[in-house]
């Protein structure tokens, strides 16, 4: 039996939702992955009278394809879709059987109207929490459009192919044999990259908002919900709804929820926002803000949105170390997500730059996968919590270098080492390794504001206790502000606070 009892019980409930018969076409060999895959397929078939399987010759062995009877959907799993990809398997079974995907009709129409032949291959790891979104989006496209197909490829099952194609970050997507994207992408982002994004004309007839929220992370979602609950016209402009939380693996300090994952929390946020009829404009990047009679927000696509008040909640992003080799070798050994990309460095030597909580957590996670981890910390002492430092110090394959400054990440096609300087002696040293994980904190996403609003020297928007900026009617919340702490729960609270401040401003003006 491949599936554990509790997972099997949960799966039974989903399989009852299958609408029409499904045929799993299986290509297996004598290897262990093939044996486990065949056992999984047999177990699925035994759980539902609407699922059958048959042997077939597919492009890769081991793999299996989820088909309708007499119709090839192009949805293929090369590897065993368990771990984070178990949901991808369940959704594929349901959607291939005829169950409608939970996306807006205009998105479904966009997919169906795509012309041309597209074969996607997504290279993933089963421990990657960003990969399922890509896999599920590409599977859905394959199911909706007969000229699109998709194969999920587990890097652990196809190590030689991953190495041959020099894939050092997941998810990595190839389209018709050529690199297409790397990193988490939503269905809308994939469509935009294929040239199916909304243009400025779609925003021309929008009436002015009472509150316009810029940014769709926890602060922005909270601000929009609080505004909409007041019965006023509310909109959200988001470059990526969910923001950095989408890249967060485990959340254990969101009070009342013992443990969750970033993508799950974002899905709940999005569902809550949609309950209030808020005008969500996703995949839209703000380029400038000006206050005239109303605030005018210009987007990068040229559209201009107007509002009586604005709440900026654009959050923050991972800070770059800004040394030679970082950008040149990004996704070629330089990585920012140990949960996603760590398995690709199995048995290799890696470095983690940063001695805060995120850096030490990354080092602890990586130590269980890689051969050796070297932690580089700029300050004389680590900044991480003591409990994390104690755990790190108990590991036999970790070296901690304190009071050192990273000078260069070296390599031609891939990372082959890191050069650093000991700050007390000024002696330069070099370590040979194959991966570098950058974990040195956050930088606010506020450059686009220029001199519009007062900011600190590092770009944080200065706000008062109501979330007000120095511009009347302009508010800010979350990690883009000068709040002393960056936490999801604090961002949500500050979003609500700024929204109440904006409502108070509106009724007084």
C-alpha positions as CSV (number, residue, x, y, z in Angstrom):
1,X,0.0,0.0,0.0
2,X,1.5,3.4,-1.1
3,X,-1.0,5.7,0.6
4,X,-1.2,6.0,4.3
5,X,-4.6,5.3,5.9
6,X,-5.5,8.9,6.7
7,X,-4.6,10.1,3.3
8,X,-6.5,7.2,1.7
9,X,-9.6,8.1,3.7
10,X,-9.4,11.7,2.6
11,X,-8.8,10.6,-1.0
12,X,-11.9,8.4,-0.9
13,X,-14.1,11.4,-0.4
14,X,-12.6,13.2,-3.4
15,X,-12.9,10.2,-5.7
16,X,-16.6,10.2,-5.1
17,X,-16.7,13.5,-7.0
18,X,-15.3,11.9,-10.2
19,X,-17.9,12.5,-12.9
20,X,-16.8,10.3,-15.8
21,X,-14.5,7.3,-16.4
22,X,-10.7,7.8,-16.4
23,X,-8.0,5.6,-17.9
24,X,-4.5,5.8,-16.4
25,X,-1.9,4.9,-19.1
26,X,1.2,3.6,-17.3
27,X,4.8,3.2,-18.6
28,X,6.9,1.3,-16.1
29,X,10.2,-0.6,-15.9
30,X,11.9,-2.8,-13.3
31,X,13.2,0.1,-11.2
32,X,12.0,0.9,-7.7
33,X,10.2,4.1,-8.8
34,X,8.3,2.1,-11.4
35,X,7.2,-0.4,-8.9
36,X,6.0,2.2,-6.5
37,X,4.2,4.1,-9.3
38,X,2.4,0.9,-10.4
39,X,1.4,0.2,-6.9
40,X,-0.1,3.8,-6.6
41,X,-2.0,3.4,-9.9
42,X,-3.3,0.0,-8.8
43,X,-4.4,1.5,-5.5
44,X,-6.2,4.3,-7.2
45,X,-8.0,1.9,-9.5
46,X,-9.1,-0.2,-6.6
47,X,-10.7,2.8,-4.9
48,X,-13.0,3.8,-7.7
49,X,-15.0,1.9,-10.3
50,X,-14.5,4.9,-12.6
51,X,-10.7,4.6,-12.7
52,X,-8.9,1.9,-14.8
53,X,-5.4,1.5,-16.0
54,X,-3.5,0.0,-18.8
55,X,0.2,-0.4,-19.9
56,X,1.4,2.0,-22.6
57,X,4.5,3.3,-24.1
58,X,5.1,6.9,-23.0
59,X,7.9,9.3,-23.6
60,X,9.4,8.7,-20.2
61,X,9.6,5.6,-18.0
62,X,8.4,5.6,-15.3
63,X,5.4,7.8,-15.9
64,X,1.6,7.7,-16.2
65,X,-0.9,9.8,-18.1
66,X,-4.4,10.7,-16.9
67,X,-6.8,10.3,-19.8
68,X,-10.5,10.4,-20.6
69,X,-11.8,7.2,-22.3
70,X,-10.7,7.4,-25.9
71,X,-9.2,10.9,-25.5
72,X,-5.6,11.9,-24.7
73,X,-5.6,14.9,-22.3
74,X,-1.8,15.3,-22.3
75,X,-1.6,15.4,-18.4
76,X,1.4,13.2,-17.5
77,X,3.2,12.6,-14.2
78,X,6.8,11.4,-14.6
79,X,7.4,10.5,-11.1
80,X,5.2,9.7,-8.1
81,X,3.0,12.8,-7.3
82,X,2.9,12.5,-3.5
83,X,4.2,15.0,-1.0
84,X,3.2,18.5,-2.1
85,X,2.1,17.2,-5.5
86,X,-0.6,14.9,-4.1
87,X,-3.1,17.7,-4.5
88,X,-2.0,18.0,-8.2
89,X,-2.9,14.4,-8.7
90,X,-6.3,14.7,-7.0
91,X,-7.2,17.8,-9.1
92,X,-6.0,16.1,-12.3
93,X,-8.3,13.1,-11.6
94,X,-11.3,15.3,-10.9
95,X,-10.8,17.7,-13.8
96,X,-10.0,15.1,-16.4
97,X,-13.2,13.3,-15.3
98,X,-15.2,16.5,-16.3
99,X,-15.3,18.4,-13.0
100,X,-15.0,22.2,-13.8
101,X,-11.9,23.9,-12.4
102,X,-12.4,26.7,-9.8
103,X,-11.2,29.6,-11.9
104,X,-13.0,32.6,-13.5
105,X,-14.8,32.0,-16.8
106,X,-12.8,34.7,-18.6
107,X,-9.6,32.8,-17.6
108,X,-11.0,29.5,-19.0
109,X,-11.9,31.3,-22.2
110,X,-8.3,32.7,-22.5
111,X,-6.9,29.1,-22.2
112,X,-9.4,27.7,-24.7
113,X,-8.6,30.4,-27.2
114,X,-4.8,29.8,-27.2
115,X,-3.7,29.0,-30.8
116,X,-0.7,26.8,-31.6
117,X,0.9,23.7,-30.1
118,X,2.4,23.9,-26.7
119,X,4.1,21.0,-24.8
120,X,5.1,22.1,-21.3
121,X,7.6,20.2,-19.0
122,X,7.8,21.2,-15.4
123,X,10.8,20.0,-13.4
124,X,9.8,19.9,-9.7
125,X,10.8,18.4,-6.3
126,X,8.2,16.8,-4.1
127,X,9.3,19.0,-1.1
128,X,8.7,22.2,-3.1
129,X,5.7,24.2,-1.9
130,X,5.8,26.5,-4.9
131,X,5.8,23.7,-7.5
132,X,2.1,22.5,-7.2
133,X,0.7,25.9,-8.4
134,X,2.7,25.6,-11.6
135,X,1.9,21.9,-12.1
136,X,-1.8,22.5,-11.5
137,X,-2.0,25.5,-13.8
138,X,-0.3,23.6,-16.7
139,X,-2.4,20.5,-16.1
140,X,-5.6,22.6,-16.2
141,X,-4.4,24.2,-19.5
142,X,-3.8,20.8,-21.0
143,X,-7.3,19.6,-19.9
144,X,-9.0,22.7,-21.3
145,X,-7.1,23.0,-24.6
146,X,-6.3,19.9,-26.8
147,X,-3.3,21.6,-28.3
148,X,-1.6,21.9,-25.0
149,X,0.1,19.1,-23.0
150,X,2.1,19.0,-19.8
151,X,4.4,16.6,-18.1
152,X,5.4,16.9,-14.5
153,X,8.9,15.6,-13.9
154,X,10.2,14.8,-10.4
155,X,13.9,15.7,-10.4
156,X,14.6,13.0,-7.8
157,X,13.3,10.3,-10.2
158,X,15.1,11.9,-13.3
159,X,18.4,13.0,-11.9
160,X,20.4,12.4,-15.1
161,X,17.9,14.5,-17.1
162,X,18.0,17.3,-14.5
163,X,21.8,17.4,-14.6
164,X,21.9,17.2,-18.4
165,X,19.6,20.2,-18.7
166,X,21.5,22.1,-15.9
167,X,18.4,22.6,-13.8
168,X,19.3,24.0,-10.4
169,X,16.1,25.5,-9.2
170,X,12.5,24.3,-9.1
171,X,9.9,24.7,-10.5
172,X,11.6,25.1,-13.8
173,X,9.4,25.0,-16.9
174,X,10.4,24.2,-20.5
175,X,8.1,24.9,-23.4
176,X,8.6,22.9,-26.6
177,X,12.0,21.9,-25.4
178,X,13.2,25.4,-24.5
179,X,13.4,27.2,-21.1
180,X,10.2,29.1,-20.4
181,X,10.3,30.1,-16.7
182,X,11.8,29.4,-13.3
183,X,10.0,29.9,-10.0
184,X,6.4,30.0,-8.9
185,X,3.8,31.1,-11.4
186,X,0.1,31.3,-11.3
187,X,-2.2,30.4,-14.3
188,X,-2.7,34.1,-15.0
189,X,1.1,34.7,-15.0
190,X,1.6,31.9,-17.4
191,X,-1.1,33.3,-19.7
192,X,0.5,36.7,-19.5
193,X,3.9,35.3,-20.5
194,X,2.2,33.6,-23.5
195,X,1.0,37.1,-24.5
196,X,-2.6,36.9,-23.1
197,X,-2.4,39.6,-20.5
198,X,-5.0,42.4,-20.1
199,X,-3.9,45.8,-21.6
200,X,-4.6,49.4,-20.5
201,X,-7.9,49.4,-22.4
202,X,-9.5,47.1,-19.9
203,X,-9.1,49.8,-17.2
204,X,-10.4,52.8,-19.1
205,X,-14.0,52.8,-17.9
206,X,-13.3,52.1,-14.2
207,X,-15.0,54.6,-11.9
208,X,-12.9,56.3,-9.1
209,X,-12.6,54.2,-6.0
210,X,-13.2,55.3,-2.4
211,X,-10.2,53.2,-1.3
212,X,-7.6,51.8,-3.7
213,X,-5.2,49.3,-2.1
214,X,-1.8,48.9,-3.8
215,X,-0.5,45.4,-3.0
216,X,-2.2,42.1,-2.4
217,X,-0.3,40.5,0.5
218,X,-1.8,40.0,4.1
219,X,-1.8,43.8,4.7
220,X,-3.5,44.6,1.4
221,X,-6.1,41.9,1.8
222,X,-6.9,43.0,5.3
223,X,-7.1,46.6,4.3
224,X,-9.4,45.9,1.4
225,X,-11.8,43.7,3.5
226,X,-12.1,46.3,6.2
227,X,-12.8,49.0,3.6
228,X,-15.4,46.9,1.7
229,X,-17.1,46.0,5.0
230,X,-17.8,49.8,5.3
231,X,-19.8,49.6,2.1
232,X,-17.4,51.8,0.1
233,X,-16.0,51.2,-3.4
234,X,-12.8,49.3,-3.0
235,X,-10.1,48.0,-5.4
236,X,-6.8,46.1,-5.1
237,X,-3.9,46.4,-7.5
238,X,-1.5,43.6,-7.0
239,X,1.6,42.5,-8.9
240,X,1.1,39.1,-7.4
241,X,-1.8,38.4,-5.0
242,X,-0.5,36.9,-1.8
243,X,3.0,38.5,-2.2
244,X,5.9,37.0,-0.3
245,X,3.6,34.7,1.7
246,X,3.3,32.6,-1.4
247,X,7.0,31.7,-0.9
248,X,6.7,30.9,2.8
249,X,6.9,27.2,3.6
250,X,5.7,26.7,7.2
251,X,3.8,29.3,9.2
252,X,3.6,28.4,12.9
253,X,3.1,31.8,14.6
254,X,-0.3,32.8,13.0
255,X,-2.3,32.9,16.2
256,X,-5.1,30.3,16.5
257,X,-3.7,28.3,13.5
258,X,-1.0,25.9,14.8
259,X,0.6,25.3,11.4
260,X,-0.2,26.2,7.8
261,X,1.6,26.9,4.5
262,X,1.9,30.2,2.7
263,X,-0.1,29.2,-0.5
264,X,-2.9,27.8,1.7
265,X,-3.1,31.0,3.7
266,X,-3.1,33.1,0.4
267,X,-5.9,30.9,-1.0
268,X,-8.0,31.7,2.1
269,X,-7.2,35.4,1.8
270,X,-8.2,35.5,-1.8
271,X,-11.5,33.6,-1.2
272,X,-12.3,36.1,1.7
273,X,-11.5,39.1,-0.5
274,X,-13.8,37.8,-3.3
275,X,-16.7,37.4,-0.9
276,X,-16.8,41.2,-0.6
277,X,-17.0,42.0,-4.3
278,X,-13.7,43.9,-4.2
279,X,-12.3,44.8,-7.7
280,X,-9.1,42.7,-7.8
281,X,-6.6,43.7,-10.5
282,X,-3.9,41.1,-10.3
283,X,-0.6,41.0,-12.3
284,X,-0.6,44.8,-12.4
285,X,2.5,46.7,-11.3
286,X,2.2,50.3,-10.1
287,X,4.7,52.8,-11.7
288,X,3.8,56.2,-10.1
289,X,1.3,57.9,-7.8
290,X,0.2,61.5,-7.9
291,X,-2.3,63.5,-5.9
292,X,-4.5,65.9,-7.9
293,X,-8.3,66.3,-7.2
294,X,-8.1,62.6,-6.6
295,X,-5.2,60.2,-6.3
296,X,-4.0,59.0,-9.7
297,X,-2.2,55.6,-9.8
298,X,-0.4,54.9,-13.1
299,X,0.3,51.2,-13.9
300,X,3.2,49.9,-16.0
301,X,0.7,49.1,-18.8
302,X,-0.2,52.8,-19.1
303,X,-3.6,52.6,-17.4
304,X,-4.5,55.2,-14.8
305,X,-6.7,54.4,-11.8
306,X,-8.3,57.2,-9.6
307,X,-9.3,57.1,-6.0
308,X,-10.3,59.3,-3.1
309,X,-7.8,57.6,-0.8
310,X,-4.9,55.1,-1.3
311,X,-3.4,52.4,1.0
312,X,0.1,51.3,0.0
313,X,0.8,47.7,1.1
314,X,3.5,46.6,-1.5
315,X,5.4,44.6,1.1
316,X,9.1,43.6,0.8
317,X,11.3,41.2,-1.1
318,X,14.3,39.1,-0.4
319,X,17.4,41.3,-0.2
320,X,20.2,40.6,-2.6
321,X,23.7,40.3,-1.3
322,X,24.8,42.4,-4.3
323,X,28.2,40.9,-5.1
324,X,29.7,39.7,-8.4
325,X,28.2,36.4,-9.6
326,X,24.9,36.7,-7.7
327,X,22.7,37.8,-10.6
328,X,24.8,36.0,-13.3
329,X,24.4,32.6,-11.4
330,X,20.8,33.0,-10.2
331,X,19.1,29.6,-10.6
332,X,22.5,28.2,-11.6
333,X,23.5,27.5,-8.0
334,X,22.4,30.8,-6.4
335,X,19.0,30.2,-4.7
336,X,16.7,31.9,-2.2
337,X,14.3,29.1,-1.2
338,X,16.0,26.2,0.7
339,X,12.7,24.2,0.8
340,X,12.2,24.4,-3.0
341,X,15.7,24.0,-4.3
342,X,17.5,22.2,-1.4
343,X,16.8,18.7,-2.8
344,X,18.6,19.6,-6.0
345,X,21.9,19.9,-4.0
346,X,21.7,16.5,-2.4
347,X,25.3,15.3,-1.6
348,X,26.9,18.6,-2.5
349,X,28.5,21.4,-0.6
350,X,26.6,24.7,-0.1
351,X,26.7,28.0,1.7
352,X,24.0,30.0,3.4
353,X,24.6,33.8,3.6
354,X,22.9,35.2,6.7
355,X,22.8,34.4,10.4
356,X,19.3,35.5,11.3
357,X,16.4,33.2,11.9
358,X,15.7,32.6,8.2
359,X,19.4,31.8,7.5
360,X,19.8,29.4,10.4
361,X,16.5,27.7,9.6
362,X,17.7,27.3,6.0
363,X,21.1,25.8,7.2
364,X,19.3,23.3,9.5
365,X,17.0,22.2,6.7
366,X,19.8,21.9,4.2
367,X,22.1,20.0,6.5
368,X,19.7,17.0,6.3
369,X,20.1,16.9,2.5
370,X,23.5,18.2,1.4
371,X,27.0,17.0,2.2
372,X,28.1,20.2,4.0
373,X,26.7,23.6,4.9
374,X,28.8,26.7,5.5
375,X,27.0,29.7,7.2
376,X,28.5,33.2,6.5
377,X,27.4,35.9,8.9
378,X,28.6,39.6,8.5
379,X,28.3,40.4,12.3
380,X,30.5,39.0,15.0
381,X,27.6,37.0,16.4
382,X,24.6,35.2,14.9
383,X,21.3,37.0,15.2
384,X,19.1,33.9,15.2
385,X,17.1,32.7,18.2
386,X,19.0,30.6,20.7
387,X,16.9,27.5,20.2
388,X,17.8,27.6,16.5
389,X,21.5,28.2,17.2
390,X,21.6,25.3,19.6
391,X,20.0,23.0,17.0
392,X,22.5,24.2,14.4
393,X,25.5,23.6,16.7
394,X,24.4,20.0,17.2
395,X,24.8,19.2,13.5
396,X,28.0,17.6,12.4
397,X,28.1,18.9,8.8
398,X,27.8,22.6,9.4
399,X,30.5,25.2,9.7
400,X,29.7,28.8,10.9
401,X,31.9,31.7,9.8
402,X,31.2,34.9,11.7
403,X,32.4,38.4,11.1
404,X,33.0,37.7,7.4
405,X,31.9,39.7,4.3
406,X,30.9,37.9,1.1
407,X,33.0,39.3,-1.8
408,X,32.1,37.1,-4.8
409,X,30.1,34.1,-5.9
410,X,32.3,32.3,-8.5
411,X,31.5,30.1,-11.4
412,X,31.0,30.1,-15.2
413,X,27.9,28.0,-16.1
414,X,27.2,27.0,-12.4
415,X,28.3,28.1,-9.0
416,X,31.7,26.6,-8.1
417,X,32.6,28.6,-5.0
418,X,32.3,31.6,-2.8
419,X,35.0,34.2,-1.8
420,X,34.8,36.1,1.5
421,X,36.9,38.4,3.6
422,X,37.6,38.0,7.3
423,X,36.6,41.5,8.6
424,X,39.1,41.5,11.5
425,X,42.2,40.4,9.6
426,X,41.1,41.5,6.1
427,X,42.3,38.1,4.8
428,X,40.6,36.9,1.7
429,X,39.5,33.2,1.5
430,X,37.7,31.0,-1.0
431,X,35.5,27.9,-0.5
432,X,34.8,25.4,-3.3
433,X,31.0,24.5,-3.3
434,X,28.1,24.1,-5.6
435,X,25.3,26.2,-4.2
436,X,24.7,29.5,-2.3
437,X,21.4,30.3,-0.5
438,X,20.9,34.0,0.2
439,X,19.0,34.7,3.4
440,X,19.8,38.3,4.5
441,X,16.5,39.9,5.2
442,X,14.1,42.1,3.3
443,X,14.0,45.3,1.3
444,X,10.7,47.3,0.9
445,X,9.0,47.5,-2.5
446,X,8.7,51.3,-2.5
447,X,11.2,52.5,-5.2
448,X,8.3,53.4,-7.6
449,X,7.1,56.1,-5.2
450,X,10.2,58.2,-5.6
451,X,9.7,61.5,-3.7
452,X,5.9,61.2,-3.5
453,X,5.9,60.2,0.2
454,X,8.2,60.4,3.2
455,X,10.4,57.3,3.5
456,X,13.3,56.2,5.7
457,X,16.9,55.9,4.3
458,X,16.2,52.3,3.5
459,X,12.9,53.0,1.7
460,X,10.4,52.2,4.4
461,X,7.3,54.5,4.3
462,X,6.9,56.5,7.5
463,X,3.5,56.2,9.1
464,X,1.8,57.3,12.3
465,X,-0.4,55.2,14.6
466,X,-3.3,55.4,12.1
467,X,-1.2,54.3,9.2
468,X,-1.2,57.8,7.8
469,X,1.7,59.1,5.7
470,X,2.7,62.8,5.4
471,X,0.2,63.1,2.4
472,X,-3.4,63.5,3.5
473,X,-5.5,60.6,2.2
474,X,-2.5,58.4,1.6
475,X,-2.0,55.5,4.0
476,X,0.5,52.6,4.2
477,X,0.6,49.2,5.9
478,X,2.7,46.1,6.3
479,X,6.3,45.3,5.5
480,X,6.7,48.4,3.2
481,X,6.4,50.7,6.3
482,X,8.7,51.6,9.1
483,X,7.0,49.1,11.4
484,X,9.6,47.6,13.7
485,X,8.7,44.0,13.0
486,X,7.8,42.1,9.9
487,X,5.2,39.4,10.7
488,X,2.1,38.2,8.8
489,X,-0.1,38.9,11.8
490,X,1.3,42.4,12.3
491,X,0.8,43.1,8.6
492,X,-2.8,42.1,8.8
493,X,-3.4,44.3,11.8
494,X,-1.7,47.2,10.2
495,X,-3.8,46.8,7.1
496,X,-7.0,46.9,9.1
497,X,-5.6,49.9,11.0
498,X,-4.8,51.8,7.8
499,X,-8.2,51.0,6.3
500,X,-10.0,52.3,9.4
501,X,-7.8,55.4,9.2
502,X,-8.7,55.8,5.5
503,X,-12.4,55.5,6.3
504,X,-12.1,58.1,9.0
505,X,-10.3,60.4,6.5
506,X,-13.1,59.9,4.0
507,X,-16.0,60.8,6.3
508,X,-14.2,63.9,7.5
509,X,-13.4,65.1,4.0
